[in-house]
Amino acid sequence: MAANHTNHYTTETADTEGDAKSKNMQREIFHAAAFLHHSYVMWYAASYVDVSNTTDHYVRLTFGPLAWRFFSGWTFAMQILFLTLAVLEDSLQLCLSVDMTKLRLQIAKFNNYLFVTFVIPVSLATALVFWTVYAVDRELIFPSSFDPLVGRWLNHGVHTHILLVALLELILNKHSYQSTSLAMRDLGMFLAIYDLIFLYTHFVEGIWLYPIYAAMSTWLERILFMAYGHLSVLGFFFLGKFLNTFLWDGHKKEVLAVDSLAFADNIALNRWIQQQFRSVASEKTGSQSVSSSVIGENRVLHQHQRR
């Protein structure tokens, strides 16, 4: 009976391990594919977006020395950082040394905070505001004068695919939301820094990065639109938190199966314990010795499972 219990537990462990490996592989493939996509978009923009032949002063400035000041550019760069660290974390899972494991856990902790605090809210807000204004009048957010430089696919690569990457990461990987007040503080500081650069560009360079601000006749309208953008970012932080809870906390068994930071170590430990007891059992003679080994194995595995 003890042997049957052990076989049943081993089968469940193998099934759960297989499910975890499958989900880990899905996340790794997704991280690698998204990283390659973003890298190609960045390389293409740097190599082929050339403003030297255009006579439009606004285009020459915004796609020249001021290109890095677009909020969508900040969002894209943030996702590049997140994906780079995600791929690095995935790669470090192949290293079994204690130092590499500690490094992987530190990267995972930082990347988790980066994603929940910045990537999700900023990505969703960027896509929402951009495509909402674009649907009303594209000249207010992405003038047709950009088309010779930025093809449709590149526009989607920067303003649409960021939304897909953020949502897929939320679906494929469980994230931890810690201090909301700390996240609000850091997100507020991030938005304040961008506002300073955005307003500096207008007052010093004499140009609005987005034509919609030039089309507004009063500062009240500009402040209200800026507030709408900021509230969208803050609101999407709470939406991301809600979606993470909805997707994961309602499926606790799946969460246990895909928590790569702890589950993989537990599986390895279980496998090592089983191998040790099998080795001991094979060396002993007599049914009593074998039965004692099996009972001891069950007890240790049961205690580890409860932990």
Stockholm file with secondary structure:
# STOCKHOLM 1.0

chainA/1-307         MAANHTNHYTTETADTEGDAKSKNMQREIFHAAAFLHHSYVMWYAASYVDVSNTTDHYVRLTFGPLAWRFFSGWTFAMQILFLTLAVLEDSLQLCLSVDMTKLRLQIAKFNNYLFVTFVIPVSLATALVFWTVYAVDRELIFPSSFDPLVGRWLNHGVHTHILLVALLELILNKHSYQSTSLAMRDLGMFLAIYDLIFLYTHFVEGIWLYPIYAAMSTWLERILFMAYGHLSVLGFFFLGKFLNTFLWDGHKKEVLAVDSLAFADNIALNRWIQQQFRSVASEKTGSQSVSSSVIGENRVLHQHQRR
#=GR chainA/1-307 SS CHHHHHHHHHHHHHHHHHHHHHHHHHHHHHHHHHHHHHHHHHHHHHHHCCCTTCCCHHHHHHTTTTGGGSHHHHHHHHHHHHHHHHHHHHHHTTCCSHHHHHHHHHHHHHHHHHIIIIIHHHHHHHHHHHHHHHHHCGGGTSCGGGTTTSCHHHHHHHHTHHHHHHHHHHHHSCCCCCCHHHHHHHHHHHHHHHHHHHHHHHHHHCCCSSHHHHHCCSHHHHHHHHHHHHHHHHHHHHHHHHHHIIIIITCHHHHHHHCTTTHHHHHHHHHHHHHHHHHHHHHSCSHHHHHHHHHHHHHHHHHHHHC
#=GC SS_cons         CHHHHHHHHHHHHHHHHHHHHHHHHHHHHHHHHHHHHHHHHHHHHHHHCCCTTCCCHHHHHHTTTTGGGSHHHHHHHHHHHHHHHHHHHHHHTTCCSHHHHHHHHHHHHHHHHHIIIIIHHHHHHHHHHHHHHHHHCGGGTSCGGGTTTSCHHHHHHHHTHHHHHHHHHHHHSCCCCCCHHHHHHHHHHHHHHHHHHHHHHHHHHCCCSSHHHHHCCSHHHHHHHHHHHHHHHHHHHHHHHHHHIIIIITCHHHHHHHCTTTHHHHHHHHHHHHHHHHHHHHHSCSHHHHHHHHHHHHHHHHHHHHC
//
